[in-house]
Amino acid sequence: MIARRLKNEWAGVEKGKVACVIEHKLMLQYHRKLYDREFGRMPDPRKALPEPTWKKNAGIQ
């Protein structure tokens, strides 16, 4: 039921009728394989960010 609703909402985004889709927390938590199969998964953009300067210099005193 949740996957069907999400598919309909994403179809609305594709047509320009819906601005965004709010993902269902329980779907992500308990049905991750189904979610990934139906909607795919984007890589986490935070992993590509450089390490913060304060963290790099934490051991230097």
C-alpha positions as CSV (number, residue, x, y, z in Angstrom):
1,M,0.0,0.0,0.0
2,I,2.8,2.4,0.9
3,A,4.9,1.5,-2.1
4,R,1.9,2.0,-4.4
5,R,1.2,5.5,-2.9
6,L,4.9,6.4,-3.3
7,K,4.9,5.3,-6.9
8,N,1.9,7.4,-7.6
9,E,3.5,10.4,-5.9
10,W,6.8,10.0,-7.9
11,A,4.7,9.7,-11.1
12,G,3.2,13.1,-10.1
13,V,6.7,14.5,-9.7
14,E,7.7,13.3,-13.1
15,K,4.6,15.0,-14.6
16,G,5.3,18.2,-12.8
17,K,2.2,18.0,-10.7
18,V,3.9,17.2,-7.3
19,A,6.9,19.2,-6.0
20,C,8.3,16.6,-3.6
21,V,7.6,13.2,-2.1
22,I,7.8,12.6,1.7
23,E,9.2,9.2,2.2
24,H,7.5,6.9,4.8
25,K,9.8,6.2,7.7
26,L,8.4,2.7,8.3
27,M,8.9,1.8,4.7
28,L,12.6,2.7,4.9
29,Q,13.0,1.0,8.3
30,Y,11.2,-2.3,7.8
31,H,11.0,-2.8,4.0
32,R,14.4,-1.5,2.8
33,K,14.9,-4.3,0.2
34,L,11.4,-3.6,-1.4
35,Y,12.1,0.1,-1.3
36,D,15.5,-0.3,-3.0
37,R,14.0,-2.6,-5.6
38,E,11.1,-0.3,-6.5
39,F,12.7,3.1,-6.2
40,G,16.5,2.5,-6.3
41,R,18.9,4.3,-4.0
42,M,21.1,7.3,-4.5
43,P,24.6,7.3,-2.9
44,D,24.9,9.4,0.2
45,P,26.2,12.8,-0.9
46,R,27.8,13.4,2.5
47,K,30.4,10.7,1.8
48,A,31.9,12.7,-1.0
49,L,32.5,15.8,1.2
50,P,36.0,16.6,2.4
51,E,36.8,16.0,6.1
52,P,36.2,19.1,8.2
53,T,39.3,21.1,9.1
54,W,38.6,20.9,12.8
55,K,38.5,17.2,12.6
56,K,41.8,17.0,10.6
57,N,43.6,19.2,13.1
58,A,42.1,17.6,16.2
59,G,45.3,15.7,17.1
60,I,47.6,18.7,16.6
61,Q,48.4,20.9,19.6
